[in-house]
Amino acid sequence: MFSVSGKSVFPRSVTRRDILKSLTMGVMAGSVLRVIPAQAAEYAHHLVQSEKASAAGGYTPKFFSPHHYKTLQALCQAIIPPDDHSGGAVEAGAPEFIDLLTSENKDYQLKLGGGLMWLDSACGDRYGKTYLDCSPEQQKQILDLIAYRKNAKIDLSLSQGIEFFAFLRNLTADGFFTSEIGIKDLQYIGNTYLKDFPGCPPVTGA
């Protein structure tokens, strides 16, 4: 029986893999929080924290290569950076959360793995280097291009990058707002978890 925050929330017949799969089933179009049990998200964060506490080298990515995982971290931090009163997506464990989910879902692997390869390729074509090796201004330029769906109407070659980045934004928000840091940032009073997070207001032109 799995225990989260000192409480057993899953029956003995439910495995770690079952719980992680419950976080990815049928949600390719948007936020995983629309369908998953709140306890499953909490359990994923619990797995990450347990590994960080017990492993000398910290968390080891389960799906992404070292290069792609560093790129994922950089993107998550660009999506939700730290501010004066809260840590950002990396501090909240969003990259680890996303990696755990991706390790159990082939659709996620194709969408996120393919998206990261597309990003490096696009940066190579534009700047002659990978995303991580680009200057902050170059990174901002490419993210500005893939942050808005309207840009695909101007340049069809951006379509895959735009779909990838939209999906990654949703998962990053899920990882952040189901974490201890994210819940505190919301100043949520009540149960440990929000059963549904409506997300940010729509961005004009996105």
C-alpha positions as CSV (number, residue, x, y, z in Angstrom):
1,M,0.0,0.0,0.0
2,F,1.4,3.4,-1.0
3,S,1.6,6.1,1.6
4,V,1.6,9.8,0.8
5,S,2.0,12.4,3.6
6,G,1.6,9.6,6.1
7,K,-1.8,8.4,4.6
8,S,-2.4,5.3,2.6
9,V,-4.3,6.4,-0.5
10,F,-4.0,3.4,-2.9
11,P,-5.0,-0.3,-2.5
12,R,-2.2,-2.9,-2.3
13,S,-3.2,-4.2,-5.8
14,V,-2.2,-0.8,-7.4
15,T,1.4,-0.6,-8.5
16,R,3.7,2.3,-9.0
17,R,3.4,1.9,-12.7
18,D,-0.5,2.0,-12.5
19,I,-0.4,5.3,-10.6
20,L,2.0,6.9,-13.1
21,K,0.0,5.6,-16.0
22,S,-3.2,7.2,-14.5
23,L,-1.5,10.5,-14.8
24,T,-1.2,10.2,-18.6
25,M,-4.2,8.3,-19.8
26,G,-6.4,10.1,-22.4
27,V,-5.0,13.6,-21.8
28,M,-2.8,14.3,-24.9
29,A,-5.0,17.3,-25.7
30,G,-4.3,19.2,-22.5
31,S,-3.7,19.4,-18.8
32,V,-3.4,16.1,-17.0
33,L,-5.2,17.6,-14.0
34,R,-8.5,17.4,-15.9
35,V,-8.8,13.6,-15.3
36,I,-6.2,12.4,-12.8
37,P,-6.8,11.7,-9.1
38,A,-5.1,14.4,-7.0
39,Q,-3.4,11.6,-4.9
40,A,-1.7,10.3,-8.0
41,A,0.0,13.6,-8.7
42,E,1.0,13.8,-5.1
43,Y,2.4,10.3,-5.3
44,A,4.5,11.3,-8.3
45,H,6.0,14.2,-6.4
46,H,6.6,11.9,-3.4
47,L,8.6,9.5,-5.6
48,V,10.8,12.3,-6.8
49,Q,11.4,13.7,-3.3
50,S,12.2,10.2,-2.0
51,E,14.8,9.6,-4.8
52,K,16.4,13.0,-4.2
53,A,16.7,12.4,-0.5
54,S,18.1,8.9,-0.9
55,A,20.3,9.1,-4.0
56,A,23.7,10.8,-3.8
57,G,23.5,12.2,-7.3
58,G,19.9,13.4,-6.9
59,Y,17.2,12.5,-9.4
60,T,18.1,10.4,-12.4
61,P,15.9,10.9,-15.5
62,K,13.9,7.8,-16.4
63,F,13.3,8.7,-20.1
64,F,15.1,11.8,-21.3
65,S,18.8,11.8,-22.2
66,P,21.1,14.0,-20.1
67,H,21.1,16.7,-22.8
68,H,17.3,16.6,-23.3
69,Y,16.7,16.6,-19.6
70,K,18.8,19.8,-19.2
71,T,16.9,21.3,-22.1
72,L,13.6,20.3,-20.4
73,Q,14.7,22.0,-17.1
74,A,15.6,25.2,-19.0
75,L,12.2,25.2,-20.7
76,C,10.3,24.6,-17.5
77,Q,12.1,27.4,-15.8
78,A,11.4,29.7,-18.7
79,I,7.7,28.8,-18.5
80,I,7.4,29.3,-14.7
81,P,10.5,31.2,-13.4
82,P,11.1,31.9,-9.7
83,D,9.9,35.2,-8.4
84,D,10.2,37.2,-5.2
85,H,7.9,35.0,-3.2
86,S,8.1,31.6,-4.8
87,G,10.5,29.1,-6.5
88,G,9.9,28.3,-10.1
89,A,9.1,25.1,-12.0
90,V,12.5,23.6,-11.5
91,E,12.4,24.2,-7.7
92,A,8.9,22.7,-7.6
93,G,10.1,19.5,-9.3
94,A,8.2,20.0,-12.6
95,P,10.9,18.5,-14.8
96,E,11.1,15.3,-12.7
97,F,7.3,15.1,-12.6
98,I,7.2,15.4,-16.5
99,D,10.0,12.8,-16.9
100,L,8.2,10.3,-14.6
101,L,5.0,10.6,-16.6
102,T,6.8,10.4,-19.9
103,S,8.6,7.3,-18.9
104,E,5.3,5.5,-18.7
105,N,3.6,6.9,-21.8
106,K,4.7,6.3,-25.4
107,D,2.6,9.2,-26.7
108,Y,4.3,11.6,-24.3
109,Q,7.7,10.1,-25.4
110,L,6.9,10.9,-29.1
111,K,5.4,14.3,-28.4
112,L,8.1,15.6,-25.9
113,G,11.1,13.7,-27.2
114,G,10.2,14.7,-30.8
115,G,9.6,18.3,-29.7
116,L,13.0,18.6,-28.0
117,M,14.7,17.2,-31.1
118,W,12.7,19.7,-33.2
119,L,13.8,22.6,-31.0
120,D,17.5,21.7,-31.3
121,S,17.1,21.3,-35.0
122,A,15.3,24.7,-35.4
123,C,17.9,26.4,-33.3
124,G,20.6,24.7,-35.4
125,D,19.1,26.0,-38.6
126,R,18.6,29.6,-37.2
127,Y,21.6,30.0,-35.0
128,G,24.0,27.1,-35.7
129,K,23.8,25.6,-32.2
130,T,21.4,23.7,-29.9
131,Y,18.9,25.5,-27.7
132,L,21.0,25.2,-24.6
133,D,24.0,26.7,-26.4
134,C,22.0,29.7,-27.7
135,S,22.3,33.1,-26.0
136,P,19.4,34.1,-23.8
137,E,18.2,36.5,-26.5
138,Q,18.2,33.7,-29.1
139,Q,16.4,31.4,-26.7
140,K,13.8,34.1,-26.2
141,Q,13.4,34.6,-29.9
142,I,12.7,30.9,-30.6
143,L,10.3,30.6,-27.7
144,D,8.4,33.7,-28.8
145,L,7.9,32.0,-32.2
146,I,6.5,28.8,-30.8
147,A,4.5,30.3,-28.0
148,Y,1.7,31.5,-30.3
149,R,-0.5,29.4,-32.5
150,K,-1.0,32.3,-34.9
151,N,2.6,32.0,-35.9
152,A,2.0,28.6,-37.6
153,K,-0.3,30.5,-40.1
154,I,2.7,32.6,-41.2
155,D,5.3,29.8,-41.0
156,L,4.0,26.2,-41.3
157,S,7.5,24.9,-40.3
158,L,6.7,26.1,-36.7
159,S,3.7,23.8,-36.3
160,Q,5.4,20.9,-34.5
161,G,7.3,23.3,-32.2
162,I,4.1,25.2,-31.3
163,E,2.2,22.0,-30.5
164,F,5.1,20.7,-28.5
165,F,5.5,23.9,-26.5
166,A,1.7,24.2,-25.8
167,F,1.7,20.6,-24.4
168,L,4.9,21.3,-22.4
169,R,3.3,24.4,-20.9
170,N,0.3,22.4,-19.7
171,L,2.5,19.7,-18.1
172,T,4.8,22.3,-16.5
173,A,1.8,24.0,-14.9
174,D,0.5,20.6,-13.7
175,G,3.9,19.7,-12.2
176,F,4.2,23.1,-10.5
177,F,0.7,23.6,-9.2
178,T,0.5,20.0,-7.7
179,S,3.8,20.6,-5.9
180,E,4.3,21.9,-2.4
181,I,5.8,25.1,-3.8
182,G,2.9,25.6,-6.2
183,I,0.2,25.0,-3.7
184,K,1.8,27.5,-1.4
185,D,2.1,29.9,-4.3
186,L,-1.7,29.6,-4.9
187,Q,-2.2,30.4,-1.1
188,Y,-4.8,27.5,-1.3
189,I,-6.5,26.9,2.1
190,G,-8.2,23.5,2.5
191,N,-7.3,20.1,1.3
192,T,-3.7,19.4,0.2
193,Y,-4.6,19.3,-3.4
194,L,-6.9,21.1,-5.9
195,K,-8.8,18.5,-7.7
196,D,-8.9,20.7,-10.8
197,F,-6.8,23.6,-11.8
198,P,-8.4,25.8,-14.5
199,G,-5.0,27.1,-15.7
200,C,-4.0,30.6,-16.6
201,P,-6.3,33.0,-18.5
202,P,-5.9,32.6,-22.3
203,V,-3.2,34.7,-23.9
204,T,-4.4,36.9,-26.7
205,G,-3.2,35.5,-30.1
206,A,-2.0,32.2,-28.6
